[in-house]
């Protein structure tokens, strides 16, 4: 297993970790149904499946 020959500085370590922050999920309100859902995802409202404000499937049930 590889081991560093010399110690990496804390600055170098922190520069690598700058991209590790988590971001909050973006939510949206559907104009048709008024449901809150994740963006770019289909969502179920009253048994029907909607995507981009359009009805995709009626009486939808997860398989």
PDB file of N, CA, C and O in Angstrom:
ATOM      1  N   UNK A   1       0.842  -1.175   0.000  1.00  0.00           N
ATOM      2  CA  UNK A   1       0.000   0.000   0.000  1.00  0.00           C
ATOM      3  C   UNK A   1       0.888   1.240   0.000  1.00  0.00           C
ATOM      4  O   UNK A   1       1.897   1.286   0.705  1.00  0.00           O
ATOM      5  N   UNK A   2       0.516   2.234  -0.784  1.00  0.00           N
ATOM      6  CA  UNK A   2       1.343   3.427  -0.922  1.00  0.00           C
ATOM      7  C   UNK A   2       1.209   4.331   0.295  1.00  0.00           C
ATOM      8  O   UNK A   2       0.120   4.520   0.836  1.00  0.00           O
ATOM      9  N   UNK A   3       2.339   4.881   0.709  1.00  0.00           N
ATOM     10  CA  UNK A   3       2.378   5.840   1.808  1.00  0.00           C
ATOM     11  C   UNK A   3       3.155   7.053   1.349  1.00  0.00           C
ATOM     12  O   UNK A   3       4.137   6.918   0.619  1.00  0.00           O
ATOM     13  N   UNK A   4       2.728   8.251   1.769  1.00  0.00           N
ATOM     14  CA  UNK A   4       3.473   9.440   1.352  1.00  0.00           C
ATOM     15  C   UNK A   4       4.851   9.484   2.007  1.00  0.00           C
ATOM     16  O   UNK A   4       5.014   9.133   3.175  1.00  0.00           O
ATOM     17  N   UNK A   5       5.824   9.916   1.237  1.00  0.00           N
ATOM     18  CA  UNK A   5       7.185  10.020   1.779  1.00  0.00           C
ATOM     19  C   UNK A   5       7.287  11.211   2.724  1.00  0.00           C
ATOM     20  O   UNK A   5       8.009  11.177   3.720  1.00  0.00           O
ATOM     21  N   UNK A   6       6.542  12.272   2.384  1.00  0.00           N
ATOM     22  CA  UNK A   6       6.524  13.461   3.234  1.00  0.00           C
ATOM     23  C   UNK A   6       5.077  13.839   3.550  1.00  0.00           C
ATOM     24  O   UNK A   6       4.149  13.495   2.819  1.00  0.00           O
ATOM     25  N   UNK A   7       4.920  14.546   4.643  1.00  0.00           N
ATOM     26  CA  UNK A   7       3.591  14.943   5.093  1.00  0.00           C
ATOM     27  C   UNK A   7       3.005  16.006   4.167  1.00  0.00           C
ATOM     28  O   UNK A   7       3.707  16.927   3.750  1.00  0.00           O
ATOM     29  N   UNK A   8       1.682  15.874   3.839  1.00  0.00           N
ATOM     30  CA  UNK A   8       0.997  16.910   3.072  1.00  0.00           C
ATOM     31  C   UNK A   8       0.556  18.003   4.027  1.00  0.00           C
ATOM     32  O   UNK A   8       0.135  17.722   5.149  1.00  0.00           O
ATOM     33  N   UNK A   9       0.649  19.235   3.590  1.00  0.00           N
ATOM     34  CA  UNK A   9       0.271  20.362   4.439  1.00  0.00           C
ATOM     35  C   UNK A   9      -1.244  20.407   4.617  1.00  0.00           C
ATOM     36  O   UNK A   9      -1.992  19.846   3.817  1.00  0.00           O
ATOM     37  N   UNK A  10      -1.683  21.083   5.678  1.00  0.00           N
ATOM     38  CA  UNK A  10      -3.121  21.220   5.923  1.00  0.00           C
ATOM     39  C   UNK A  10      -3.780  22.044   4.824  1.00  0.00           C
ATOM     40  O   UNK A  10      -4.949  21.819   4.509  1.00  0.00           O
ATOM     41  N   UNK A  11      -3.058  22.992   4.236  1.00  0.00           N
ATOM     42  CA  UNK A  11      -3.603  23.787   3.135  1.00  0.00           C
ATOM     43  C   UNK A  11      -3.898  22.909   1.931  1.00  0.00           C
ATOM     44  O   UNK A  11      -4.947  23.043   1.302  1.00  0.00           O
ATOM     45  N   UNK A  12      -2.987  22.021   1.612  1.00  0.00           N
ATOM     46  CA  UNK A  12      -3.180  21.117   0.478  1.00  0.00           C
ATOM     47  C   UNK A  12      -4.363  20.180   0.733  1.00  0.00           C
ATOM     48  O   UNK A  12      -5.158  19.915  -0.168  1.00  0.00           O
ATOM     49  N   UNK A  13      -4.471  19.684   1.959  1.00  0.00           N
ATOM     50  CA  UNK A  13      -5.590  18.822   2.323  1.00  0.00           C
ATOM     51  C   UNK A  13      -6.910  19.578   2.201  1.00  0.00           C
ATOM     52  O   UNK A  13      -7.878  19.053   1.650  1.00  0.00           O
ATOM     53  N   UNK A  14      -6.951  20.812   2.714  1.00  0.00           N
ATOM     54  CA  UNK A  14      -8.185  21.588   2.693  1.00  0.00           C
ATOM     55  C   UNK A  14      -8.594  21.984   1.285  1.00  0.00           C
ATOM     56  O   UNK A  14      -9.786  22.069   0.993  1.00  0.00           O
ATOM     57  N   UNK A  15      -7.633  22.225   0.412  1.00  0.00           N
ATOM     58  CA  UNK A  15      -7.962  22.538  -0.989  1.00  0.00           C
ATOM     59  C   UNK A  15      -8.640  21.351  -1.653  1.00  0.00           C
ATOM     60  O   UNK A  15      -9.531  21.530  -2.484  1.00  0.00           O
ATOM     61  N   UNK A  16      -8.232  20.161  -1.301  1.00  0.00           N
ATOM     62  CA  UNK A  16      -8.840  18.962  -1.865  1.00  0.00           C
ATOM     63  C   UNK A  16     -10.262  18.793  -1.356  1.00  0.00           C
ATOM     64  O   UNK A  16     -11.121  18.293  -2.082  1.00  0.00           O
ATOM     65  N   UNK A  17     -10.520  19.195  -0.138  1.00  0.00           N
ATOM     66  CA  UNK A  17     -11.827  18.988   0.489  1.00  0.00           C
ATOM     67  C   UNK A  17     -12.833  20.103   0.203  1.00  0.00           C
ATOM     68  O   UNK A  17     -13.959  20.042   0.697  1.00  0.00           O
ATOM     69  N   UNK A  18     -12.467  21.103  -0.567  1.00  0.00           N
ATOM     70  CA  UNK A  18     -13.392  22.203  -0.824  1.00  0.00           C
ATOM     71  C   UNK A  18     -14.634  21.758  -1.576  1.00  0.00           C
ATOM     72  O   UNK A  18     -15.669  22.418  -1.477  1.00  0.00           O
ATOM     73  N   UNK A  19     -14.571  20.675  -2.318  1.00  0.00           N
ATOM     74  CA  UNK A  19     -15.690  20.225  -3.137  1.00  0.00           C
ATOM     75  C   UNK A  19     -16.540  19.173  -2.436  1.00  0.00           C
ATOM     76  O   UNK A  19     -17.454  18.622  -3.050  1.00  0.00           O
ATOM     77  N   UNK A  20     -16.265  18.880  -1.170  1.00  0.00           N
ATOM     78  CA  UNK A  20     -16.965  17.815  -0.458  1.00  0.00           C
ATOM     79  C   UNK A  20     -18.261  18.259   0.200  1.00  0.00           C
ATOM     80  O   UNK A  20     -18.957  17.431   0.789  1.00  0.00           O
ATOM     81  N   UNK A  21     -18.608  19.535   0.120  1.00  0.00           N
ATOM     82  CA  UNK A  21     -19.798  20.031   0.797  1.00  0.00           C
ATOM     83  C   UNK A  21     -21.065  19.483   0.142  1.00  0.00           C
ATOM     84  O   UNK A  21     -21.131  19.335  -1.079  1.00  0.00           O
ATOM     85  N   UNK A  22     -22.059  19.187   0.959  1.00  0.00           N
ATOM     86  CA  UNK A  22     -23.333  18.696   0.453  1.00  0.00           C
ATOM     87  C   UNK A  22     -24.210  19.879   0.053  1.00  0.00           C
ATOM     88  O   UNK A  22     -24.141  20.947   0.662  1.00  0.00           O
ATOM     89  N   UNK A  23     -25.026  19.684  -0.966  1.00  0.00           N
ATOM     90  CA  UNK A  23     -25.955  20.720  -1.396  1.00  0.00           C
ATOM     91  C   UNK A  23     -27.379  20.255  -1.113  1.00  0.00           C
ATOM     92  O   UNK A  23     -27.668  19.059  -1.162  1.00  0.00           O
ATOM     93  N   UNK A  24     -28.251  21.186  -0.822  1.00  0.00           N
ATOM     94  CA  UNK A  24     -29.642  20.854  -0.535  1.00  0.00           C
ATOM     95  C   UNK A  24     -30.353  20.461  -1.823  1.00  0.00           C
ATOM     96  O   UNK A  24     -30.042  20.971  -2.899  1.00  0.00           O
ATOM     97  N   UNK A  25     -31.307  19.551  -1.699  1.00  0.00           N
ATOM     98  CA  UNK A  25     -32.104  19.130  -2.847  1.00  0.00           C
ATOM     99  C   UNK A  25     -33.005  20.286  -3.275  1.00  0.00           C
ATOM    100  O   UNK A  25     -33.581  20.978  -2.436  1.00  0.00           O
ATOM    101  N   UNK A  26     -33.120  20.486  -4.587  1.00  0.00           N
ATOM    102  CA  UNK A  26     -33.967  21.550  -5.114  1.00  0.00           C
ATOM    103  C   UNK A  26     -35.383  21.017  -5.272  1.00  0.00           C
ATOM    104  O   UNK A  26     -35.605  19.995  -5.921  1.00  0.00           O
ATOM    105  N   UNK A  27     -36.337  21.720  -4.673  1.00  0.00           N
ATOM    106  CA  UNK A  27     -37.724  21.285  -4.787  1.00  0.00           C
ATOM    107  C   UNK A  27     -38.512  22.301  -5.595  1.00  0.00           C
ATOM    108  O   UNK A  27     -38.120  23.461  -5.726  1.00  0.00           O
ATOM    109  N   UNK A  28     -39.630  21.838  -6.131  1.00  0.00           N
ATOM    110  CA  UNK A  28     -40.452  22.647  -7.010  1.00  0.00           C
ATOM    111  C   UNK A  28     -41.917  22.415  -6.675  1.00  0.00           C
ATOM    112  O   UNK A  28     -42.264  21.419  -6.040  1.00  0.00           O
ATOM    113  N   UNK A  29     -42.771  23.330  -7.099  1.00  0.00           N
ATOM    114  CA  UNK A  29     -44.213  23.174  -6.950  1.00  0.00           C
ATOM    115  C   UNK A  29     -44.795  22.979  -8.341  1.00  0.00           C
ATOM    116  O   UNK A  29     -44.586  23.803  -9.231  1.00  0.00           O
ATOM    117  N   UNK A  30     -45.526  21.887  -8.523  1.00  0.00           N
ATOM    118  CA  UNK A  30     -46.140  21.597  -9.812  1.00  0.00           C
ATOM    119  C   UNK A  30     -47.297  22.556 -10.045  1.00  0.00           C
ATOM    120  O   UNK A  30     -48.180  22.685  -9.197  1.00  0.00           O
ATOM    121  N   UNK A  31     -47.296  23.224 -11.184  1.00  0.00           N
ATOM    122  CA  UNK A  31     -48.334  24.202 -11.497  1.00  0.00           C
ATOM    123  C   UNK A  31     -49.696  23.542 -11.687  1.00  0.00           C
ATOM    124  O   UNK A  31     -50.723  24.156 -11.397  1.00  0.00           O
ATOM    125  N   UNK A  32     -49.719  22.304 -12.167  1.00  0.00           N
ATOM    126  CA  UNK A  32     -50.978  21.617 -12.432  1.00  0.00           C
ATOM    127  C   UNK A  32     -51.642  21.132 -11.146  1.00  0.00           C
ATOM    128  O   UNK A  32     -52.824  21.386 -10.915  1.00  0.00           O
ATOM    129  N   UNK A  33     -50.869  20.428 -10.307  1.00  0.00           N
ATOM    130  CA  UNK A  33     -51.445  19.786  -9.123  1.00  0.00           C
ATOM    131  C   UNK A  33     -51.150  20.530  -7.828  1.00  0.00           C
ATOM    132  O   UNK A  33     -51.844  20.324  -6.831  1.00  0.00           O
ATOM    133  N   UNK A  34     -50.136  21.390  -7.821  1.00  0.00           N
ATOM    134  CA  UNK A  34     -49.756  22.087  -6.602  1.00  0.00           C
ATOM    135  C   UNK A  34     -48.905  21.250  -5.670  1.00  0.00           C
ATOM    136  O   UNK A  34     -48.624  21.676  -4.549  1.00  0.00           O
ATOM    137  N   UNK A  35     -48.483  20.060  -6.107  1.00  0.00           N
ATOM    138  CA  UNK A  35     -47.661  19.173  -5.291  1.00  0.00           C
ATOM    139  C   UNK A  35     -46.224  19.665  -5.239  1.00  0.00           C
ATOM    140  O   UNK A  35     -45.705  20.202  -6.218  1.00  0.00           O
ATOM    141  N   UNK A  36     -45.587  19.478  -4.092  1.00  0.00           N
ATOM    142  CA  UNK A  36     -44.159  19.767  -3.954  1.00  0.00           C
ATOM    143  C   UNK A  36     -43.402  18.497  -4.311  1.00  0.00           C
ATOM    144  O   UNK A  36     -43.734  17.413  -3.831  1.00  0.00           O
ATOM    145  N   UNK A  37     -42.369  18.633  -5.166  1.00  0.00           N
ATOM    146  CA  UNK A  37     -41.632  17.455  -5.622  1.00  0.00           C
ATOM    147  C   UNK A  37     -40.200  17.838  -5.963  1.00  0.00           C
ATOM    148  O   UNK A  37     -39.878  19.020  -6.080  1.00  0.00           O
ATOM    149  N   UNK A  38     -39.342  16.836  -6.123  1.00  0.00           N
ATOM    150  CA  UNK A  38     -37.975  17.064  -6.564  1.00  0.00           C
ATOM    151  C   UNK A  38     -37.990  17.444  -8.034  1.00  0.00           C
ATOM    152  O   UNK A  38     -38.781  16.918  -8.817  1.00  0.00           O
ATOM    153  N   UNK A  39     -37.098  18.372  -8.404  1.00  0.00           N
ATOM    154  CA  UNK A  39     -37.044  18.802  -9.798  1.00  0.00           C
ATOM    155  C   UNK A  39     -36.536  17.671 -10.691  1.00  0.00           C
ATOM    156  O   UNK A  39     -35.719  16.856 -10.262  1.00  0.00           O
ATOM    157  N   UNK A  40     -37.014  17.625 -11.914  1.00  0.00           N
ATOM    158  CA  UNK A  40     -36.618  16.652 -12.931  1.00  0.00           C
ATOM    159  C   UNK A  40     -36.931  15.222 -12.515  1.00  0.00           C
ATOM    160  O   UNK A  40     -36.239  14.287 -12.916  1.00  0.00           O
ATOM    161  N   UNK A  41     -37.979  15.054 -11.707  1.00  0.00           N
ATOM    162  CA  UNK A  41     -38.422  13.736 -11.290  1.00  0.00           C
ATOM    163  C   UNK A  41     -39.930  13.668 -11.456  1.00  0.00           C
ATOM    164  O   UNK A  41     -40.633  14.651 -11.219  1.00  0.00           O
ATOM    165  N   UNK A  42     -40.423  12.514 -11.859  1.00  0.00           N
ATOM    166  CA  UNK A  42     -41.866  12.307 -11.918  1.00  0.00           C
ATOM    167  C   UNK A  42     -42.379  12.170 -10.489  1.00  0.00           C
ATOM    168  O   UNK A  42     -41.646  11.719  -9.609  1.00  0.00           O
ATOM    169  N   UNK A  43     -43.637  12.557 -10.248  1.00  0.00           N
ATOM    170  CA  UNK A  43     -44.200  12.450  -8.913  1.00  0.00           C
ATOM    171  C   UNK A  43     -45.650  11.991  -8.989  1.00  0.00           C
ATOM    172  O   UNK A  43     -46.343  12.234  -9.977  1.00  0.00           O
ATOM    173  N   UNK A  44     -46.095  11.323  -7.929  1.00  0.00           N
ATOM    174  CA  UNK A  44     -47.446  10.781  -7.862  1.00  0.00           C
ATOM    175  C   UNK A  44     -48.332  11.763  -7.106  1.00  0.00           C
ATOM    176  O   UNK A  44     -47.977  12.240  -6.028  1.00  0.00           O
ATOM    177  N   UNK A  45     -49.477  12.051  -7.683  1.00  0.00           N
ATOM    178  CA  UNK A  45     -50.465  12.907  -7.045  1.00  0.00           C
ATOM    179  C   UNK A  45     -51.842  12.298  -7.267  1.00  0.00           C
ATOM    180  O   UNK A  45     -52.283  12.140  -8.405  1.00  0.00           O
ATOM    181  N   UNK A  46     -52.524  11.954  -6.167  1.00  0.00           N
ATOM    182  CA  UNK A  46     -53.868  11.350  -6.215  1.00  0.00           C
ATOM    183  C   UNK A  46     -53.895  10.112  -7.097  1.00  0.00           C
ATOM    184  O   UNK A  46     -54.861   9.898  -7.830  1.00  0.00           O
ATOM    185  N   UNK A  47     -52.853   9.295  -7.036  1.00  0.00           N
ATOM    186  CA  UNK A  47     -52.815   8.041  -7.778  1.00  0.00           C
ATOM    187  C   UNK A  47     -52.392   8.168  -9.231  1.00  0.00           C
ATOM    188  O   UNK A  47     -52.319   7.161  -9.934  1.00  0.00           O
ATOM    189  N   UNK A  48     -52.114   9.369  -9.698  1.00  0.00           N
ATOM    190  CA  UNK A  48     -51.673   9.582 -11.075  1.00  0.00           C
ATOM    191  C   UNK A  48     -50.218  10.030 -11.088  1.00  0.00           C
ATOM    192  O   UNK A  48     -49.759  10.697 -10.161  1.00  0.00           O
ATOM    193  N   UNK A  49     -49.497   9.663 -12.136  1.00  0.00           N
ATOM    194  CA  UNK A  49     -48.086  10.011 -12.263  1.00  0.00           C
ATOM    195  C   UNK A  49     -47.952  11.222 -13.176  1.00  0.00           C
ATOM    196  O   UNK A  49     -48.448  11.216 -14.302  1.00  0.00           O
ATOM    197  N   UNK A  50     -47.271  12.276 -12.678  1.00  0.00           N
ATOM    198  CA  UNK A  50     -47.078  13.509 -13.426  1.00  0.00           C
ATOM    199  C   UNK A  50     -45.604  13.765 -13.656  1.00  0.00           C
ATOM    200  O   UNK A  50     -44.773  13.449 -12.805  1.00  0.00           O
ATOM    201  N   UNK A  51     -45.277  14.336 -14.801  1.00  0.00           N
ATOM    202  CA  UNK A  51     -43.919  14.785 -15.094  1.00  0.00           C
ATOM    203  C   UNK A  51     -44.012  16.029 -15.958  1.00  0.00           C
ATOM    204  O   UNK A  51     -44.695  16.031 -16.982  1.00  0.00           O
ATOM    205  N   UNK A  52     -43.323  17.091 -15.546  1.00  0.00           N
ATOM    206  CA  UNK A  52     -43.299  18.374 -16.247  1.00  0.00           C
ATOM    207  C   UNK A  52     -44.707  18.934 -16.435  1.00  0.00           C
ATOM    208  O   UNK A  52     -45.014  19.530 -17.467  1.00  0.00           O
ATOM    209  N   UNK A  53     -45.561  18.737 -15.427  1.00  0.00           N
ATOM    210  CA  UNK A  53     -46.907  19.279 -15.453  1.00  0.00           C
ATOM    211  C   UNK A  53     -47.896  18.512 -16.305  1.00  0.00           C
ATOM    212  O   UNK A  53     -49.035  18.945 -16.475  1.00  0.00           O
ATOM    213  N   UNK A  54     -47.474  17.374 -16.846  1.00  0.00           N
ATOM    214  CA  UNK A  54     -48.355  16.591 -17.706  1.00  0.00           C
ATOM    215  C   UNK A  54     -48.626  15.230 -17.087  1.00  0.00           C
ATOM    216  O   UNK A  54     -47.763  14.663 -16.416  1.00  0.00           O
ATOM    217  N   UNK A  55     -49.821  14.709 -17.312  1.00  0.00           N
ATOM    218  CA  UNK A  55     -50.199  13.397 -16.834  1.00  0.00           C
ATOM    219  C   UNK A  55     -49.476  12.339 -17.664  1.00  0.00           C
ATOM    220  O   UNK A  55     -49.590  12.314 -18.890  1.00  0.00           O
ATOM    221  N   UNK A  56     -48.735  11.470 -16.987  1.00  0.00           N
ATOM    222  CA  UNK A  56     -47.980  10.426 -17.693  1.00  0.00           C
ATOM    223  C   UNK A  56     -48.719   9.086 -17.607  1.00  0.00           C
ATOM    224  O   UNK A  56     -48.819   8.366 -18.600  1.00  0.00           O
ATOM    225  N   UNK A  57     -49.234   8.756 -16.422  1.00  0.00           N
ATOM    226  CA  UNK A  57     -49.935   7.482 -16.249  1.00  0.00           C
ATOM    227  C   UNK A  57     -51.044   7.652 -15.214  1.00  0.00           C
ATOM    228  O   UNK A  57     -50.848   8.258 -14.161  1.00  0.00           O
ATOM    229  N   UNK A  58     -52.206   7.106 -15.540  1.00  0.00           N
ATOM    230  CA  UNK A  58     -53.323   7.130 -14.598  1.00  0.00           C
ATOM    231  C   UNK A  58     -53.282   5.893 -13.727  1.00  0.00           C
ATOM    232  O   UNK A  58     -52.774   4.852 -14.144  1.00  0.00           O
ATOM    233  N   UNK A  59     -53.815   5.999 -12.520  1.00  0.00           N
ATOM    234  CA  UNK A  59     -53.866   4.893 -11.558  1.00  0.00           C
ATOM    235  C   UNK A  59     -52.497   4.227 -11.408  1.00  0.00           C
ATOM    236  O   UNK A  59     -52.375   3.005 -11.496  1.00  0.00           O
ATOM    237  N   UNK A  60     -51.484   5.040 -11.182  1.00  0.00           N
ATOM    238  CA  UNK A  60     -50.110   4.543 -11.092  1.00  0.00           C
ATOM    239  C   UNK A  60     -49.846   3.895  -9.737  1.00  0.00           C
ATOM    240  O   UNK A  60     -50.196   4.445  -8.693  1.00  0.00           O
ATOM    241  N   UNK A  61     -49.219   2.713  -9.770  1.00  0.00           N
ATOM    242  CA  UNK A  61     -48.793   2.034  -8.552  1.00  0.00           C
ATOM    243  C   UNK A  61     -47.387   1.525  -8.765  1.00  0.00           C
ATOM    244  O   UNK A  61     -47.061   1.023  -9.841  1.00  0.00           O
ATOM    245  N   UNK A  62     -46.540   1.650  -7.738  1.00  0.00           N
ATOM    246  CA  UNK A  62     -45.158   1.169  -7.849  1.00  0.00           C
ATOM    247  C   UNK A  62     -45.139  -0.337  -8.015  1.00  0.00           C
ATOM    248  O   UNK A  62     -45.937  -1.053  -7.409  1.00  0.00           O
ATOM    249  N   UNK A  63     -44.231  -0.803  -8.832  1.00  0.00           N
ATOM    250  CA  UNK A  63     -44.129  -2.244  -9.077  1.00  0.00           C
ATOM    251  C   UNK A  63     -43.358  -2.926  -7.973  1.00  0.00           C
ATOM    252  O   UNK A  63     -43.172  -4.142  -8.010  1.00  0.00           O
TER     253      UNK A  63
END
